[in-house]
Every structure is written in C-alpha cells, then in structure tokens.
Amino acid sequence: MEAIRGLKTLNEIGQQYGVHPVVVGHWKKELLERAATIFEGKRGPKPAAHADEDRLYGEIGRLKMELDWLKKKSGL
C-alpha cells in the first residue's frame, strides 16, 4: 500500500521491510493491474448457509425438548 501511495520510494520501502525493491515494484504493478478484480466477487457467508444453520438449530432444540420430556417421563 505504501508503494501505491507513493510517499516513499521503492528502495525506502524495501529497506524498511527487508524486501528487495524489485519485489516491491512487482507487487505494486500486480496490484494496480488486478485492483478492479479484487472487489468483483461478493464475500461473506452465503444466504443458503444461514437457512441451513437455522434449520439445524431448530432441529437441535426440538430434539433437546424431546430428550428432556423422555427423561422426565422415565424418571431419570
């Protein structure tokens, strides 16, 4: 990010972080070329995962209630 901002030279950035300035230049070039594609895809959990999670938690609750009822009826 510092290389893109341009506040320091590539040599200064390389010395600060112990990386060769040519590598910093390659990273800068690659980021500038691919910057548009980085944010194209959506991130985060998928809505279907929440639906499955809610369904499973509901089933866990129902099974727990059945287990508690069976324990009460059997005298455990």
Summary of the structure (lengths in Angstrom):
residues: 76
radius of gyration: 27.4
end to end distance: 63.4
largest distance: 77.2
contacts: 136
relative contact order: 0.07
helix: 76%
strand: 0%
